Amino acid sequence: MSELSSNAMQPLTLVLEDKPALKAHYLPFLKRGGLFVPTHRALRPNEAVQFYLQLLAAEPLLITGTLAWRTPVGAQNQKIAGVGVHFSDADAGLKNKIEALLADLPDHDKPSHTL
């Protein structure tokens, strides 16, 4: 997991208590995978982002990635404000772990926080 500059803000937090919540936040279309993290922070494209991920009641992991996109406050269709974080090379293995966890979920069209 890569480091951020000393000027970086505190890491964000994402708690996903079940597989449907994970699926709603997962970004499978990013090369190394990624997650949508709700926040009101104004981040810039390609900015380094750190967040603590607590996945299915496991110990929190500190994840580092880059901003892929931002959904601003007041976005169309009442979307939740937040950021799409593309996993870093160091955290790219998380994509396989998430996809294994989601493998047994039906692939129907439930709303998600993704694009």
C-alpha contacts under 8 A as a table, 3 or more apart, distances in Angstrom:
res1	aa1	res2	aa2	distance
1	M	62	L	7.83
1	M	63	I	6.71
1	M	64	T	5.99
1	M	88	S	7.30
1	M	90	A	4.94
1	M	91	D	6.18
2	S	64	T	6.28
2	S	88	S	7.54
2	S	90	A	6.90
3	E	64	T	7.72
4	L	7	N	7.98
4	L	8	A	6.16
4	L	48	A	6.73
4	L	49	V	7.92
4	L	50	Q	7.84
5	S	8	A	5.45
10	Q	50	Q	7.92
11	P	49	V	7.34
11	P	50	Q	4.85
11	P	51	F	4.61
11	P	52	Y	6.61
12	L	37	V	7.71
12	L	39	T	7.63
12	L	50	Q	6.35
12	L	51	F	4.26
12	L	52	Y	6.19
13	T	37	V	7.60
13	T	51	F	5.18
13	T	52	Y	4.67
13	T	53	L	6.19
13	T	54	Q	7.96
14	L	37	V	6.16
14	L	38	P	7.60
14	L	51	F	6.91
14	L	52	Y	6.05
14	L	53	L	4.97
14	L	54	Q	6.29
15	V	53	L	5.98
15	V	54	Q	4.72
15	V	55	L	6.27
16	L	19	K	7.70
16	L	21	A	5.73
16	L	22	L	5.80
16	L	53	L	7.67
16	L	54	Q	6.14
16	L	55	L	5.13
16	L	56	L	5.97
16	L	57	A	7.88
17	E	21	A	6.79
17	E	22	L	7.80
17	E	54	Q	7.82
17	E	55	L	6.32
17	E	56	L	4.63
17	E	57	A	6.22
18	D	21	A	5.49
18	D	22	L	6.42
18	D	55	L	7.75
18	D	56	L	5.52
19	K	22	L	4.90
19	K	23	K	6.10
19	K	56	L	7.52
19	K	101	L	7.22
19	K	102	L	6.54
19	K	105	L	7.74
20	P	23	K	5.03
20	P	24	A	6.22
20	P	105	L	7.90
21	A	24	A	5.09
21	A	25	H	6.44
22	L	25	H	5.26
22	L	26	Y	5.93
22	L	55	L	7.84
22	L	98	I	7.99
22	L	102	L	7.99
23	K	26	Y	5.16
23	K	102	L	6.88
23	K	112	S	7.39
24	A	110	K	7.80
24	A	111	P	6.79
24	A	112	S	4.10
24	A	113	H	5.78
24	A	114	T	7.33
25	H	35	L	5.30
25	H	36	F	4.85
25	H	37	V	7.34
25	H	112	S	6.42
25	H	113	H	5.68
25	H	114	T	6.67
26	Y	33	G	7.61
26	Y	34	G	6.10
26	Y	35	L	4.64
26	Y	36	F	6.47
26	Y	114	T	7.39
27	L	30	L	6.09
27	L	33	G	5.75
27	L	34	G	4.89
27	L	35	L	5.33
27	L	36	F	7.06
27	L	84	G	7.62
27	L	114	T	6.46
28	P	31	K	7.75
28	P	33	G	5.30
28	P	34	G	6.87
28	P	95	K	7.80
29	F	33	G	6.76
30	L	33	G	4.71
30	L	34	G	6.36
30	L	86	H	6.50
32	R	86	H	6.73
32	R	87	F	5.74
32	R	88	S	7.23
32	R	89	D	7.14
32	R	92	A	4.92
32	R	93	G	7.84
32	R	95	K	6.35
33	G	86	H	6.05
33	G	87	F	5.86
33	G	92	A	6.72
33	G	94	L	7.62
33	G	95	K	5.05
34	G	84	G	6.89
34	G	85	V	5.29
34	G	86	H	4.41
34	G	87	F	5.09
34	G	95	K	7.24
35	L	84	G	5.78
35	L	85	V	5.46
35	L	86	H	6.99
35	L	87	F	7.93
36	F	82	G	6.77
36	F	83	V	5.56
36	F	84	G	4.38
36	F	85	V	6.18
36	F	113	H	6.48
36	F	114	T	6.71
37	V	82	G	5.48
37	V	83	V	5.34
37	V	84	G	6.37
37	V	85	V	7.19
38	P	80	I	6.74
38	P	81	A	5.78
38	P	82	G	3.90
38	P	83	V	6.34
39	T	81	A	5.86
39	T	82	G	4.35
39	T	83	V	6.83
40	H	72	P	7.32
40	H	73	V	6.74
40	H	81	A	5.98
40	H	82	G	6.18
41	R	82	G	7.70
43	L	47	E	6.68
43	L	67	L	7.42
43	L	70	R	7.49
44	R	47	E	5.35
44	R	67	L	7.03
45	P	66	T	7.81
45	P	67	L	5.45
45	P	68	A	6.42
45	P	69	W	6.61
46	N	66	T	5.11
46	N	67	L	4.81
46	N	68	A	6.38
47	E	66	T	5.39
47	E	67	L	5.39
48	A	64	T	7.08
48	A	65	G	5.77
48	A	66	T	4.51
48	A	67	L	6.48
49	V	64	T	5.75
49	V	65	G	5.33
49	V	66	T	5.43
49	V	67	L	6.45
49	V	85	V	7.07
50	Q	62	L	6.80
50	Q	63	I	5.56
50	Q	64	T	4.49
50	Q	65	G	6.47
51	F	62	L	5.74
51	F	63	I	5.36
51	F	64	T	6.66
52	Y	60	P	5.78
52	Y	61	L	5.36
52	Y	62	L	4.53
52	Y	63	I	6.07
53	L	60	P	5.18
53	L	61	L	5.13
53	L	62	L	6.39
53	L	63	I	6.80
54	Q	57	A	6.27
54	Q	58	A	6.00
54	Q	59	E	6.12
54	Q	60	P	4.24
54	Q	61	L	6.46
55	L	58	A	5.57
55	L	59	E	7.62
55	L	60	P	7.10
63	I	87	F	7.46
63	I	91	D	6.70
64	T	87	F	6.31
64	T	88	S	5.86
64	T	91	D	7.02
65	G	85	V	5.72
65	G	86	H	5.17
65	G	87	F	4.31
65	G	88	S	4.47
65	G	91	D	7.86
66	T	85	V	5.45
66	T	86	H	5.25
66	T	87	F	6.75
66	T	88	S	6.95
67	L	70	R	7.40
67	L	83	V	6.62
67	L	84	G	6.00
67	L	85	V	4.84
67	L	86	H	6.31
68	A	83	V	7.33
68	A	84	G	5.23
68	A	85	V	5.51
68	A	86	H	5.81
69	W	83	V	5.75
69	W	84	G	5.16
69	W	85	V	7.44
70	R	81	A	7.61
70	R	82	G	5.87
70	R	83	V	4.37
70	R	84	G	6.26
71	T	75	A	6.41
71	T	79	K	7.36
71	T	80	I	7.10
71	T	81	A	4.99
71	T	82	G	5.20
71	T	83	V	6.04
72	P	75	A	5.58
72	P	81	A	5.03
72	P	82	G	6.67
73	V	80	I	7.26
73	V	81	A	4.90
74	G	78	Q	6.77
74	G	79	K	7.60
74	G	81	A	7.46
75	A	78	Q	5.97
75	A	79	K	5.71
75	A	80	I	7.57
75	A	81	A	7.24
76	Q	79	K	6.35
79	K	113	H	7.19
80	I	113	H	7.19
84	G	114	T	7.55
87	F	90	A	7.82
87	F	91	D	5.64
87	F	92	A	5.71
88	S	91	D	5.21
88	S	92	A	6.01
89	D	92	A	5.05
90	A	93	G	7.54
91	D	94	L	5.71
92	A	95	K	5.78
92	A	96	N	7.94
93	G	96	N	5.61
93	G	97	K	6.78
94	L	97	K	5.01
94	L	98	I	6.10
95	K	98	I	5.25
95	K	99	E	6.14
96	N	99	E	5.12
96	N	100	A	6.10
97	K	100	A	5.19
97	K	101	L	6.35
98	I	101	L	5.08
98	I	102	L	6.23
99	E	102	L	5.05
99	E	103	A	5.94
100	A	103	A	5.18
101	L	104	D	7.23
102	L	105	L	5.45
